Amino acid sequence: MTDPFREWDVAYLMGSLSPEDRRAYERHLEVCPPCEHAVRQLAGMTGILSRVPKDWALGTLPDVPSPRVRVLVVAVVVLTGVVVLLLLTHCTW
Ligand SMILES: [Zn+2]
């Protein structure tokens, strides 16, 4: 039987779950060691990422012609990081 909550960890940590889903997931975490472990692992990574100084992170971006493009570049970088986190935590190769 597959775990219906297996893929909810990133959404939980990103605050993307509805209040009802969040409560259901938190109840599940109390009884599911694999999901609880996955959340703890990801929480550590997001904690590390949150300590990167914003000015430094923005300074590493290439020069772009407009603020809109700059926001798009930041969004792509963040989404790439999320994909990498998902691959690192969910792939079994
Ligand atoms: Zn679970």
PDB file of the backbone (N, CA, C, O) and the ligand in Angstrom, with CONECT records:
HET     ZN  A 101       1
ATOM      1  N   MET A   1       0.848  -1.188   0.000  1.00  0.00           N
ATOM      2  CA  MET A   1       0.000   0.000   0.000  1.00  0.00           C
ATOM      3  C   MET A   1       0.891   1.248   0.000  1.00  0.00           C
ATOM      4  O   MET A   1       1.834   1.358   0.784  1.00  0.00           O
ATOM      5  N   THR A   2       0.571   2.172  -0.888  1.00  0.00           N
ATOM      6  CA  THR A   2       1.378   3.386  -0.954  1.00  0.00           C
ATOM      7  C   THR A   2       0.878   4.411   0.061  1.00  0.00           C
ATOM      8  O   THR A   2      -0.296   4.436   0.431  1.00  0.00           O
ATOM      9  N   ASP A   3       1.793   5.235   0.485  1.00  0.00           N
ATOM     10  CA  ASP A   3       1.488   6.263   1.472  1.00  0.00           C
ATOM     11  C   ASP A   3       0.891   7.478   0.747  1.00  0.00           C
ATOM     12  O   ASP A   3       1.579   8.097  -0.065  1.00  0.00           O
ATOM     13  N   PRO A   4      -0.357   7.829   1.016  1.00  0.00           N
ATOM     14  CA  PRO A   4      -0.974   8.951   0.304  1.00  0.00           C
ATOM     15  C   PRO A   4      -0.349  10.304   0.649  1.00  0.00           C
ATOM     16  O   PRO A   4      -0.577  11.287  -0.056  1.00  0.00           O
ATOM     17  N   PHE A   5       0.429  10.361   1.717  1.00  0.00           N
ATOM     18  CA  PHE A   5       1.051  11.618   2.131  1.00  0.00           C
ATOM     19  C   PHE A   5       2.515  11.726   1.687  1.00  0.00           C
ATOM     20  O   PHE A   5       3.189  12.711   1.989  1.00  0.00           O
ATOM     21  N   ARG A   6       2.992  10.719   0.979  1.00  0.00           N
ATOM     22  CA  ARG A   6       4.421  10.617   0.651  1.00  0.00           C
ATOM     23  C   ARG A   6       4.981  11.867  -0.037  1.00  0.00           C
ATOM     24  O   ARG A   6       6.133  12.234   0.199  1.00  0.00           O
ATOM     25  N   GLU A   7       4.195  12.513  -0.869  1.00  0.00           N
ATOM     26  CA  GLU A   7       4.687  13.657  -1.645  1.00  0.00           C
ATOM     27  C   GLU A   7       4.289  15.011  -1.043  1.00  0.00           C
ATOM     28  O   GLU A   7       4.422  16.036  -1.711  1.00  0.00           O
ATOM     29  N   TRP A   8       3.818  15.034   0.172  1.00  0.00           N
ATOM     30  CA  TRP A   8       3.294  16.272   0.747  1.00  0.00           C
ATOM     31  C   TRP A   8       4.356  17.085   1.496  1.00  0.00           C
ATOM     32  O   TRP A   8       4.075  18.210   1.910  1.00  0.00           O
ATOM     33  N   ASP A   9       5.544  16.556   1.678  1.00  0.00           N
ATOM     34  CA  ASP A   9       6.532  17.202   2.548  1.00  0.00           C
ATOM     35  C   ASP A   9       6.943  18.602   2.094  1.00  0.00           C
ATOM     36  O   ASP A   9       6.994  19.528   2.903  1.00  0.00           O
ATOM     37  N   VAL A  10       7.233  18.752   0.820  1.00  0.00           N
ATOM     38  CA  VAL A  10       7.667  20.069   0.338  1.00  0.00           C
ATOM     39  C   VAL A  10       6.525  21.073   0.431  1.00  0.00           C
ATOM     40  O   VAL A  10       6.727  22.209   0.859  1.00  0.00           O
ATOM     41  N   ALA A  11       5.330  20.655   0.031  1.00  0.00           N
ATOM     42  CA  ALA A  11       4.170  21.550   0.118  1.00  0.00           C
ATOM     43  C   ALA A  11       3.937  21.979   1.567  1.00  0.00           C
ATOM     44  O   ALA A  11       3.598  23.131   1.834  1.00  0.00           O
ATOM     45  N   TYR A  12       4.122  21.041   2.496  1.00  0.00           N
ATOM     46  CA  TYR A  12       3.957  21.346   3.916  1.00  0.00           C
ATOM     47  C   TYR A  12       4.969  22.401   4.369  1.00  0.00           C
ATOM     48  O   TYR A  12       4.618  23.381   5.026  1.00  0.00           O
ATOM     49  N   LEU A  13       6.224  22.175   4.003  1.00  0.00           N
ATOM     50  CA  LEU A  13       7.267  23.101   4.439  1.00  0.00           C
ATOM     51  C   LEU A  13       7.173  24.458   3.743  1.00  0.00           C
ATOM     52  O   LEU A  13       7.580  25.477   4.301  1.00  0.00           O
ATOM     53  N   MET A  14       6.640  24.467   2.528  1.00  0.00           N
ATOM     54  CA  MET A  14       6.496  25.730   1.796  1.00  0.00           C
ATOM     55  C   MET A  14       5.228  26.477   2.215  1.00  0.00           C
ATOM     56  O   MET A  14       4.991  27.595   1.758  1.00  0.00           O
ATOM     57  N   GLY A  15       4.410  25.865   3.084  1.00  0.00           N
ATOM     58  CA  GLY A  15       3.180  26.512   3.524  1.00  0.00           C
ATOM     59  C   GLY A  15       2.099  26.504   2.460  1.00  0.00           C
ATOM     60  O   GLY A  15       1.218  27.364   2.462  1.00  0.00           O
ATOM     61  N   SER A  16       2.158  25.545   1.555  1.00  0.00           N
ATOM     62  CA  SER A  16       1.212  25.500   0.447  1.00  0.00           C
ATOM     63  C   SER A  16      -0.037  24.671   0.728  1.00  0.00           C
ATOM     64  O   SER A  16      -0.976  24.681  -0.069  1.00  0.00           O
ATOM     65  N   LEU A  17      -0.059  23.962   1.834  1.00  0.00           N
ATOM     66  CA  LEU A  17      -1.233  23.143   2.127  1.00  0.00           C
ATOM     67  C   LEU A  17      -2.350  24.009   2.704  1.00  0.00           C
ATOM     68  O   LEU A  17      -2.099  25.013   3.370  1.00  0.00           O
ATOM     69  N   SER A  18      -3.575  23.601   2.437  1.00  0.00           N
ATOM     70  CA  SER A  18      -4.713  24.286   3.058  1.00  0.00           C
ATOM     71  C   SER A  18      -4.656  23.992   4.561  1.00  0.00           C
ATOM     72  O   SER A  18      -4.010  23.027   4.970  1.00  0.00           O
ATOM     73  N   PRO A  19      -5.316  24.799   5.382  1.00  0.00           N
ATOM     74  CA  PRO A  19      -5.303  24.534   6.832  1.00  0.00           C
ATOM     75  C   PRO A  19      -5.770  23.116   7.163  1.00  0.00           C
ATOM     76  O   PRO A  19      -5.207  22.463   8.042  1.00  0.00           O
ATOM     77  N   GLU A  20      -6.802  22.642   6.456  1.00  0.00           N
ATOM     78  CA  GLU A  20      -7.322  21.293   6.707  1.00  0.00           C
ATOM     79  C   GLU A  20      -6.287  20.235   6.324  1.00  0.00           C
ATOM     80  O   GLU A  20      -6.060  19.287   7.076  1.00  0.00           O
ATOM     81  N   ASP A  21      -5.660  20.394   5.157  1.00  0.00           N
ATOM     82  CA  ASP A  21      -4.634  19.433   4.736  1.00  0.00           C
ATOM     83  C   ASP A  21      -3.422  19.479   5.669  1.00  0.00           C
ATOM     84  O   ASP A  21      -2.815  18.453   5.973  1.00  0.00           O
ATOM     85  N   ARG A  22      -3.090  20.675   6.109  1.00  0.00           N
ATOM     86  CA  ARG A  22      -1.950  20.816   7.021  1.00  0.00           C
ATOM     87  C   ARG A  22      -2.198  20.036   8.329  1.00  0.00           C
ATOM     88  O   ARG A  22      -1.318  19.329   8.820  1.00  0.00           O
ATOM     89  N   ARG A  23      -3.394  20.182   8.866  1.00  0.00           N
ATOM     90  CA  ARG A  23      -3.728  19.452  10.101  1.00  0.00           C
ATOM     91  C   ARG A  23      -3.705  17.939   9.859  1.00  0.00           C
ATOM     92  O   ARG A  23      -3.202  17.177  10.684  1.00  0.00           O
ATOM     93  N   ALA A  24      -4.252  17.519   8.722  1.00  0.00           N
ATOM     94  CA  ALA A  24      -4.261  16.080   8.403  1.00  0.00           C
ATOM     95  C   ALA A  24      -2.826  15.568   8.261  1.00  0.00           C
ATOM     96  O   ALA A  24      -2.496  14.478   8.728  1.00  0.00           O
ATOM     97  N   TYR A  25      -1.987  16.366   7.615  1.00  0.00           N
ATOM     98  CA  TYR A  25      -0.600  15.939   7.427  1.00  0.00           C
ATOM     99  C   TYR A  25       0.144  15.894   8.765  1.00  0.00           C
ATOM    100  O   TYR A  25       0.926  14.976   9.011  1.00  0.00           O
ATOM    101  N   GLU A  26      -0.100  16.876   9.621  1.00  0.00           N
ATOM    102  CA  GLU A  26       0.567  16.882  10.928  1.00  0.00           C
ATOM    103  C   GLU A  26       0.121  15.688  11.786  1.00  0.00           C
ATOM    104  O   GLU A  26       0.917  15.128  12.541  1.00  0.00           O
ATOM    105  N   ARG A  27      -1.157  15.305  11.663  1.00  0.00           N
ATOM    106  CA  ARG A  27      -1.610  14.095  12.373  1.00  0.00           C
ATOM    107  C   ARG A  27      -0.906  12.864  11.810  1.00  0.00           C
ATOM    108  O   ARG A  27      -0.523  11.959  12.551  1.00  0.00           O
ATOM    109  N   HIS A  28      -0.743  12.845  10.490  1.00  0.00           N
ATOM    110  CA  HIS A  28      -0.067  11.728   9.847  1.00  0.00           C
ATOM    111  C   HIS A  28       1.402  11.651  10.286  1.00  0.00           C
ATOM    112  O   HIS A  28       1.931  10.563  10.516  1.00  0.00           O
ATOM    113  N   LEU A  29       2.049  12.808  10.398  1.00  0.00           N
ATOM    114  CA  LEU A  29       3.465  12.820  10.794  1.00  0.00           C
ATOM    115  C   LEU A  29       3.676  12.172  12.166  1.00  0.00           C
ATOM    116  O   LEU A  29       4.734  11.603  12.438  1.00  0.00           O
ATOM    117  N   GLU A  30       2.671  12.264  13.012  1.00  0.00           N
ATOM    118  CA  GLU A  30       2.798  11.690  14.356  1.00  0.00           C
ATOM    119  C   GLU A  30       2.846  10.163  14.331  1.00  0.00           C
ATOM    120  O   GLU A  30       3.327   9.540  15.278  1.00  0.00           O
ATOM    121  N   VAL A  31       2.351   9.563  13.257  1.00  0.00           N
ATOM    122  CA  VAL A  31       2.285   8.096  13.201  1.00  0.00           C
ATOM    123  C   VAL A  31       3.076   7.497  12.041  1.00  0.00           C
ATOM    124  O   VAL A  31       3.056   6.281  11.849  1.00  0.00           O
ATOM    125  N   CYS A  32       3.769   8.325  11.266  1.00  0.00           N
ATOM    126  CA  CYS A  32       4.486   7.812  10.095  1.00  0.00           C
ATOM    127  C   CYS A  32       5.957   8.250  10.147  1.00  0.00           C
ATOM    128  O   CYS A  32       6.291   9.346   9.696  1.00  0.00           O
ATOM    129  N   PRO A  33       6.832   7.405  10.693  1.00  0.00           N
ATOM    130  CA  PRO A  33       8.247   7.770  10.783  1.00  0.00           C
ATOM    131  C   PRO A  33       8.906   8.140   9.447  1.00  0.00           C
ATOM    132  O   PRO A  33       9.692   9.087   9.426  1.00  0.00           O
ATOM    133  N   PRO A  34       8.633   7.445   8.326  1.00  0.00           N
ATOM    134  CA  PRO A  34       9.282   7.843   7.066  1.00  0.00           C
ATOM    135  C   PRO A  34       8.927   9.275   6.645  1.00  0.00           C
ATOM    136  O   PRO A  34       9.803  10.025   6.216  1.00  0.00           O
ATOM    137  N   CYS A  35       7.656   9.658   6.762  1.00  0.00           N
ATOM    138  CA  CYS A  35       7.270  11.024   6.386  1.00  0.00           C
ATOM    139  C   CYS A  35       7.855  12.040   7.373  1.00  0.00           C
ATOM    140  O   CYS A  35       8.307  13.112   6.970  1.00  0.00           O
ATOM    141  N   GLU A  36       7.845  11.708   8.634  1.00  0.00           N
ATOM    142  CA  GLU A  36       8.399  12.609   9.643  1.00  0.00           C
ATOM    143  C   GLU A  36       9.894  12.813   9.394  1.00  0.00           C
ATOM    144  O   GLU A  36      10.411  13.920   9.544  1.00  0.00           O
ATOM    145  N   HIS A  37      10.576  11.745   9.016  1.00  0.00           N
ATOM    146  CA  HIS A  37      12.007  11.831   8.717  1.00  0.00           C
ATOM    147  C   HIS A  37      12.238  12.712   7.482  1.00  0.00           C
ATOM    148  O   HIS A  37      13.154  13.535   7.467  1.00  0.00           O
ATOM    149  N   ALA A  38      11.411  12.538   6.453  1.00  0.00           N
ATOM    150  CA  ALA A  38      11.559  13.341   5.233  1.00  0.00           C
ATOM    151  C   ALA A  38      11.372  14.822   5.533  1.00  0.00           C
ATOM    152  O   ALA A  38      12.112  15.659   5.016  1.00  0.00           O
ATOM    153  N   VAL A  39      10.392  15.149   6.363  1.00  0.00           N
ATOM    154  CA  VAL A  39      10.160  16.551   6.713  1.00  0.00           C
ATOM    155  C   VAL A  39      11.343  17.112   7.491  1.00  0.00           C
ATOM    156  O   VAL A  39      11.764  18.246   7.264  1.00  0.00           O
ATOM    157  N   ARG A  40      11.875  16.310   8.410  1.00  0.00           N
ATOM    158  CA  ARG A  40      13.026  16.799   9.182  1.00  0.00           C
ATOM    159  C   ARG A  40      14.223  17.053   8.283  1.00  0.00           C
ATOM    160  O   ARG A  40      14.932  18.044   8.454  1.00  0.00           O
ATOM    161  N   GLN A  41      14.452  16.155   7.318  1.00  0.00           N
ATOM    162  CA  GLN A  41      15.570  16.355   6.382  1.00  0.00           C
ATOM    163  C   GLN A  41      15.387  17.625   5.566  1.00  0.00           C
ATOM    164  O   GLN A  41      16.308  18.434   5.453  1.00  0.00           O
ATOM    165  N   LEU A  42      14.205  17.801   5.001  1.00  0.00           N
ATOM    166  CA  LEU A  42      13.945  18.982   4.181  1.00  0.00           C
ATOM    167  C   LEU A  42      13.973  20.254   5.013  1.00  0.00           C
ATOM    168  O   LEU A  42      14.454  21.286   4.547  1.00  0.00           O
ATOM    169  N   ALA A  43      13.472  20.193   6.223  1.00  0.00           N
ATOM    170  CA  ALA A  43      13.464  21.378   7.083  1.00  0.00           C
ATOM    171  C   ALA A  43      14.888  21.849   7.331  1.00  0.00           C
ATOM    172  O   ALA A  43      15.146  23.051   7.389  1.00  0.00           O
ATOM    173  N   GLY A  44      15.805  20.915   7.475  1.00  0.00           N
ATOM    174  CA  GLY A  44      17.202  21.296   7.652  1.00  0.00           C
ATOM    175  C   GLY A  44      17.746  22.008   6.432  1.00  0.00           C
ATOM    176  O   GLY A  44      18.486  22.985   6.556  1.00  0.00           O
ATOM    177  N   MET A  45      17.383  21.523   5.251  1.00  0.00           N
ATOM    178  CA  MET A  45      17.871  22.155   4.021  1.00  0.00           C
ATOM    179  C   MET A  45      17.271  23.537   3.830  1.00  0.00           C
ATOM    180  O   MET A  45      17.967  24.479   3.453  1.00  0.00           O
ATOM    181  N   THR A  46      15.976  23.651   4.091  1.00  0.00           N
ATOM    182  CA  THR A  46      15.363  24.969   3.931  1.00  0.00           C
ATOM    183  C   THR A  46      15.898  25.938   4.969  1.00  0.00           C
ATOM    184  O   THR A  46      15.990  27.138   4.709  1.00  0.00           O
ATOM    185  N   GLY A  47      16.253  25.428   6.148  1.00  0.00           N
ATOM    186  CA  GLY A  47      16.855  26.280   7.163  1.00  0.00           C
ATOM    187  C   GLY A  47      18.192  26.822   6.710  1.00  0.00           C
ATOM    188  O   GLY A  47      18.510  27.989   6.944  1.00  0.00           O
ATOM    189  N   ILE A  48      18.979  25.973   6.059  1.00  0.00           N
ATOM    190  CA  ILE A  48      20.273  26.411   5.532  1.00  0.00           C
ATOM    191  C   ILE A  48      20.069  27.459   4.444  1.00  0.00           C
ATOM    192  O   ILE A  48      20.742  28.490   4.429  1.00  0.00           O
ATOM    193  N   LEU A  49      19.128  27.186   3.530  1.00  0.00           N
ATOM    194  CA  LEU A  49      18.876  28.137   2.445  1.00  0.00           C
ATOM    195  C   LEU A  49      18.390  29.477   2.982  1.00  0.00           C
ATOM    196  O   LEU A  49      18.723  30.525   2.429  1.00  0.00           O
ATOM    197  N   SER A  50      17.603  29.451   4.059  1.00  0.00           N
ATOM    198  CA  SER A  50      17.072  30.705   4.589  1.00  0.00           C
ATOM    199  C   SER A  50      18.152  31.571   5.222  1.00  0.00           C
ATOM    200  O   SER A  50      17.944  32.765   5.434  1.00  0.00           O
ATOM    201  N   ARG A  51      19.305  30.976   5.524  1.00  0.00           N
ATOM    202  CA  ARG A  51      20.394  31.753   6.122  1.00  0.00           C
ATOM    203  C   ARG A  51      21.289  32.439   5.098  1.00  0.00           C
ATOM    204  O   ARG A  51      22.174  33.214   5.460  1.00  0.00           O
ATOM    205  N   VAL A  52      21.060  32.155   3.829  1.00  0.00           N
ATOM    206  CA  VAL A  52      21.843  32.825   2.785  1.00  0.00           C
ATOM    207  C   VAL A  52      21.387  34.288   2.736  1.00  0.00           C
ATOM    208  O   VAL A  52      20.200  34.559   2.557  1.00  0.00           O
ATOM    209  N   PRO A  53      22.324  35.232   2.892  1.00  0.00           N
ATOM    210  CA  PRO A  53      21.934  36.645   2.869  1.00  0.00           C
ATOM    211  C   PRO A  53      21.297  37.033   1.537  1.00  0.00           C
ATOM    212  O   PRO A  53      21.819  36.721   0.466  1.00  0.00           O
ATOM    213  N   LYS A  54      20.160  37.719   1.628  1.00  0.00           N
ATOM    214  CA  LYS A  54      19.405  38.093   0.428  1.00  0.00           C
ATOM    215  C   LYS A  54      20.258  38.920  -0.533  1.00  0.00           C
ATOM    216  O   LYS A  54      20.253  38.663  -1.737  1.00  0.00           O
ATOM    217  N   ASP A  55      20.987  39.908  -0.018  1.00  0.00           N
ATOM    218  CA  ASP A  55      21.798  40.754  -0.898  1.00  0.00           C
ATOM    219  C   ASP A  55      22.855  39.943  -1.626  1.00  0.00           C
ATOM    220  O   ASP A  55      23.119  40.178  -2.805  1.00  0.00           O
ATOM    221  N   TRP A  56      23.463  38.984  -0.924  1.00  0.00           N
ATOM    222  CA  TRP A  56      24.465  38.138  -1.559  1.00  0.00           C
ATOM    223  C   TRP A  56      23.822  37.293  -2.649  1.00  0.00           C
ATOM    224  O   TRP A  56      24.360  37.170  -3.749  1.00  0.00           O
ATOM    225  N   ALA A  57      22.667  36.710  -2.336  1.00  0.00           N
ATOM    226  CA  ALA A  57      21.986  35.854  -3.319  1.00  0.00           C
ATOM    227  C   ALA A  57      21.606  36.656  -4.558  1.00  0.00           C
ATOM    228  O   ALA A  57      21.788  36.194  -5.685  1.00  0.00           O
ATOM    229  N   LEU A  58      21.077  37.860  -4.347  1.00  0.00           N
ATOM    230  CA  LEU A  58      20.703  38.683  -5.495  1.00  0.00           C
ATOM    231  C   LEU A  58      21.931  39.125  -6.276  1.00  0.00           C
ATOM    232  O   LEU A  58      21.873  39.274  -7.496  1.00  0.00           O
ATOM    233  N   GLY A  59      23.043  39.335  -5.574  1.00  0.00           N
ATOM    234  CA  GLY A  59      24.273  39.748  -6.244  1.00  0.00           C
ATOM    235  C   GLY A  59      24.870  38.670  -7.126  1.00  0.00           C
ATOM    236  O   GLY A  59      25.665  38.967  -8.018  1.00  0.00           O
ATOM    237  N   THR A  60      24.495  37.415  -6.886  1.00  0.00           N
ATOM    238  CA  THR A  60      25.022  36.330  -7.706  1.00  0.00           C
ATOM    239  C   THR A  60      24.244  36.171  -9.006  1.00  0.00           C
ATOM    240  O   THR A  60      24.659  35.435  -9.902  1.00  0.00           O
ATOM    241  N   LEU A  61      23.112  36.866  -9.102  1.00  0.00           N
ATOM    242  CA  LEU A  61      22.311  36.757 -10.319  1.00  0.00           C
ATOM    243  C   LEU A  61      22.955  37.571 -11.432  1.00  0.00           C
ATOM    244  O   LEU A  61      23.599  38.586 -11.167  1.00  0.00           O
ATOM    245  N   PRO A  62      22.787  37.134 -12.668  1.00  0.00           N
ATOM    246  CA  PRO A  62      23.343  37.909 -13.779  1.00  0.00           C
ATOM    247  C   PRO A  62      22.583  39.224 -13.933  1.00  0.00           C
ATOM    248  O   PRO A  62      21.429  39.336 -13.519  1.00  0.00           O
ATOM    249  N   ASP A  63      23.241  40.219 -14.532  1.00  0.00           N
ATOM    250  CA  ASP A  63      22.572  41.492 -14.794  1.00  0.00           C
ATOM    251  C   ASP A  63      21.455  41.256 -15.793  1.00  0.00           C
ATOM    252  O   ASP A  63      21.660  40.652 -16.846  1.00  0.00           O
ATOM    253  N   VAL A  64      20.284  41.734 -15.452  1.00  0.00           N
ATOM    254  CA  VAL A  64      19.144  41.588 -16.347  1.00  0.00           C
ATOM    255  C   VAL A  64      18.534  42.971 -16.574  1.00  0.00           C
ATOM    256  O   VAL A  64      18.657  43.844 -15.715  1.00  0.00           O
ATOM    257  N   PRO A  65      17.892  43.178 -17.697  1.00  0.00           N
ATOM    258  CA  PRO A  65      17.464  44.509 -18.086  1.00  0.00           C
ATOM    259  C   PRO A  65      16.321  45.112 -17.282  1.00  0.00           C
ATOM    260  O   PRO A  65      16.201  46.337 -17.242  1.00  0.00           O
ATOM    261  N   SER A  66      15.479  44.314 -16.642  1.00  0.00           N
ATOM    262  CA  SER A  66      14.345  44.924 -15.950  1.00  0.00           C
ATOM    263  C   SER A  66      14.035  44.165 -14.669  1.00  0.00           C
ATOM    264  O   SER A  66      14.385  42.993 -14.533  1.00  0.00           O
ATOM    265  N   PRO A  67      13.371  44.843 -13.724  1.00  0.00           N
ATOM    266  CA  PRO A  67      12.991  44.162 -12.479  1.00  0.00           C
ATOM    267  C   PRO A  67      12.104  42.947 -12.725  1.00  0.00           C
ATOM    268  O   PRO A  67      12.203  41.954 -12.005  1.00  0.00           O
ATOM    269  N   ARG A  68      11.232  43.015 -13.741  1.00  0.00           N
ATOM    270  CA  ARG A  68      10.351  41.865 -14.023  1.00  0.00           C
ATOM    271  C   ARG A  68      11.172  40.645 -14.411  1.00  0.00           C
ATOM    272  O   ARG A  68      10.904  39.537 -13.946  1.00  0.00           O
ATOM    273  N   VAL A  69      12.164  40.845 -15.255  1.00  0.00           N
ATOM    274  CA  VAL A  69      12.998  39.719 -15.664  1.00  0.00           C
ATOM    275  C   VAL A  69      13.791  39.214 -14.465  1.00  0.00           C
ATOM    276  O   VAL A  69      14.001  38.011 -14.312  1.00  0.00           O
ATOM    277  N   ARG A  70      14.231  40.140 -13.617  1.00  0.00           N
ATOM    278  CA  ARG A  70      14.986  39.751 -12.420  1.00  0.00           C
ATOM    279  C   ARG A  70      14.126  38.875 -11.507  1.00  0.00           C
ATOM    280  O   ARG A  70      14.610  37.879 -10.969  1.00  0.00           O
ATOM    281  N   VAL A  71      12.862  39.237 -11.331  1.00  0.00           N
ATOM    282  CA  VAL A  71      11.940  38.433 -10.521  1.00  0.00           C
ATOM    283  C   VAL A  71      11.771  37.060 -11.154  1.00  0.00           C
ATOM    284  O   VAL A  71      11.735  36.051 -10.450  1.00  0.00           O
ATOM    285  N   LEU A  72      11.668  37.017 -12.470  1.00  0.00           N
ATOM    286  CA  LEU A  72      11.528  35.743 -13.166  1.00  0.00           C
ATOM    287  C   LEU A  72      12.766  34.874 -12.952  1.00  0.00           C
ATOM    288  O   LEU A  72      12.654  33.670 -12.725  1.00  0.00           O
ATOM    289  N   VAL A  73      13.937  35.485 -13.026  1.00  0.00           N
ATOM    290  CA  VAL A  73      15.180  34.730 -12.808  1.00  0.00           C
ATOM    291  C   VAL A  73      15.208  34.182 -11.387  1.00  0.00           C
ATOM    292  O   VAL A  73      15.572  33.024 -11.181  1.00  0.00           O
ATOM    293  N   VAL A  74      14.830  34.991 -10.409  1.00  0.00           N
ATOM    294  CA  VAL A  74      14.801  34.521  -9.011  1.00  0.00           C
ATOM    295  C   VAL A  74      13.820  33.355  -8.882  1.00  0.00           C
ATOM    296  O   VAL A  74      14.122  32.363  -8.219  1.00  0.00           O
ATOM    297  N   ALA A  75      12.646  33.469  -9.512  1.00  0.00           N
ATOM    298  CA  ALA A  75      11.652  32.390  -9.441  1.00  0.00           C
ATOM    299  C   ALA A  75      12.201  31.105 -10.046  1.00  0.00           C
ATOM    300  O   ALA A  75      11.987  30.024  -9.497  1.00  0.00           O
ATOM    301  N   VAL A  76      12.894  31.207 -11.149  1.00  0.00           N
ATOM    302  CA  VAL A  76      13.469  30.016 -11.790  1.00  0.00           C
ATOM    303  C   VAL A  76      14.525  29.389 -10.874  1.00  0.00           C
ATOM    304  O   VAL A  76      14.584  28.168 -10.731  1.00  0.00           O
ATOM    305  N   VAL A  77      15.350  30.228 -10.260  1.00  0.00           N
ATOM    306  CA  VAL A  77      16.387  29.708  -9.357  1.00  0.00           C
ATOM    307  C   VAL A  77      15.752  28.997  -8.175  1.00  0.00           C
ATOM    308  O   VAL A  77      16.188  27.910  -7.797  1.00  0.00           O
ATOM    309  N   VAL A  78      14.724  29.601  -7.587  1.00  0.00           N
ATOM    310  CA  VAL A  78      14.053  28.984  -6.433  1.00  0.00           C
ATOM    311  C   VAL A  78      13.389  27.678  -6.839  1.00  0.00           C
ATOM    312  O   VAL A  78      13.516  26.677  -6.134  1.00  0.00           O
ATOM    313  N   LEU A  79      12.682  27.673  -7.963  1.00  0.00           N
ATOM    314  CA  LEU A  79      12.027  26.446  -8.412  1.00  0.00           C
ATOM    315  C   LEU A  79      13.047  25.355  -8.719  1.00  0.00           C
ATOM    316  O   LEU A  79      12.802  24.178  -8.454  1.00  0.00           O
ATOM    317  N   THR A  80      14.180  25.744  -9.275  1.00  0.00           N
ATOM    318  CA  THR A  80      15.234  24.761  -9.533  1.00  0.00           C
ATOM    319  C   THR A  80      15.708  24.151  -8.216  1.00  0.00           C
ATOM    320  O   THR A  80      15.935  22.944  -8.133  1.00  0.00           O
ATOM    321  N   GLY A  81      15.857  24.983  -7.191  1.00  0.00           N
ATOM    322  CA  GLY A  81      16.253  24.475  -5.883  1.00  0.00           C
ATOM    323  C   GLY A  81      15.233  23.506  -5.318  1.00  0.00           C
ATOM    324  O   GLY A  81      15.601  22.485  -4.737  1.00  0.00           O
ATOM    325  N   VAL A  82      13.957  23.815  -5.484  1.00  0.00           N
ATOM    326  CA  VAL A  82      12.904  22.924  -4.993  1.00  0.00           C
ATOM    327  C   VAL A  82      12.951  21.594  -5.733  1.00  0.00           C
ATOM    328  O   VAL A  82      12.802  20.537  -5.121  1.00  0.00           O
ATOM    329  N   VAL A  83      13.158  21.643  -7.051  1.00  0.00           N
ATOM    330  CA  VAL A  83      13.241  20.406  -7.834  1.00  0.00           C
ATOM    331  C   VAL A  83      14.432  19.571  -7.369  1.00  0.00           C
ATOM    332  O   VAL A  83      14.325  18.352  -7.235  1.00  0.00           O
ATOM    333  N   VAL A  84      15.565  20.227  -7.123  1.00  0.00           N
ATOM    334  CA  VAL A  84      16.747  19.503  -6.654  1.00  0.00           C
ATOM    335  C   VAL A  84      16.463  18.862  -5.295  1.00  0.00           C
ATOM    336  O   VAL A  84      16.838  17.715  -5.056  1.00  0.00           O
ATOM    337  N   LEU A  85      15.795  19.610  -4.399  1.00  0.00           N
ATOM    338  CA  LEU A  85      15.448  19.043  -3.092  1.00  0.00           C
ATOM    339  C   LEU A  85      14.530  17.832  -3.250  1.00  0.00           C
ATOM    340  O   LEU A  85      14.701  16.820  -2.569  1.00  0.00           O
ATOM    341  N   LEU A  86      13.555  17.945  -4.155  1.00  0.00           N
ATOM    342  CA  LEU A  86      12.646  16.817  -4.390  1.00  0.00           C
ATOM    343  C   LEU A  86      13.410  15.613  -4.910  1.00  0.00           C
ATOM    344  O   LEU A  86      13.184  14.489  -4.462  1.00  0.00           O
ATOM    345  N   LEU A  87      14.310  15.842  -5.851  1.00  0.00           N
ATOM    346  CA  LEU A  87      15.079  14.727  -6.407  1.00  0.00           C
ATOM    347  C   LEU A  87      15.948  14.084  -5.330  1.00  0.00           C
ATOM    348  O   LEU A  87      16.046  12.860  -5.252  1.00  0.00           O
ATOM    349  N   LEU A  88      16.575  14.915  -4.502  1.00  0.00           N
ATOM    350  CA  LEU A  88      17.465  14.376  -3.471  1.00  0.00           C
ATOM    351  C   LEU A  88      16.701  13.585  -2.419  1.00  0.00           C
ATOM    352  O   LEU A  88      17.234  12.632  -1.851  1.00  0.00           O
ATOM    353  N   THR A  89      15.465  13.971  -2.156  1.00  0.00           N
ATOM    354  CA  THR A  89      14.746  13.317  -1.079  1.00  0.00           C
ATOM    355  C   THR A  89      13.817  12.203  -1.546  1.00  0.00           C
ATOM    356  O   THR A  89      13.432  11.352  -0.744  1.00  0.00           O
ATOM    357  N   HIS A  90      13.449  12.190  -2.820  1.00  0.00           N
ATOM    358  CA  HIS A  90      12.465  11.212  -3.268  1.00  0.00           C
ATOM    359  C   HIS A  90      13.009  10.182  -4.222  1.00  0.00           C
ATOM    360  O   HIS A  90      12.364   9.154  -4.428  1.00  0.00           O
ATOM    361  N   CYS A  91      14.155  10.402  -4.811  1.00  0.00           N
ATOM    362  CA  CYS A  91      14.696   9.418  -5.746  1.00  0.00           C
ATOM    363  C   CYS A  91      15.452   8.341  -4.960  1.00  0.00           C
ATOM    364  O   CYS A  91      16.130   8.618  -3.971  1.00  0.00           O
ATOM    365  N   THR A  92      15.310   7.144  -5.427  1.00  0.00           N
ATOM    366  CA  THR A  92      15.945   6.022  -4.722  1.00  0.00           C
ATOM    367  C   THR A  92      17.039   5.384  -5.559  1.00  0.00           C
ATOM    368  O   THR A  92      17.301   4.189  -5.423  1.00  0.00           O
ATOM    369  N   TRP A  93      17.694   6.172  -6.435  1.00  0.00           N
ATOM    370  CA  TRP A  93      18.761   5.622  -7.247  1.00  0.00           C
ATOM    371  C   TRP A  93      20.077   5.861  -6.654  1.00  0.00           C
ATOM    372  O   TRP A  93      21.092   5.456  -7.220  1.00  0.00           O
TER     373      TRP A  93
HETATM  374 ZN    ZN A 101       3.677   8.841   5.652  1.00  0.00          ZN2+
END
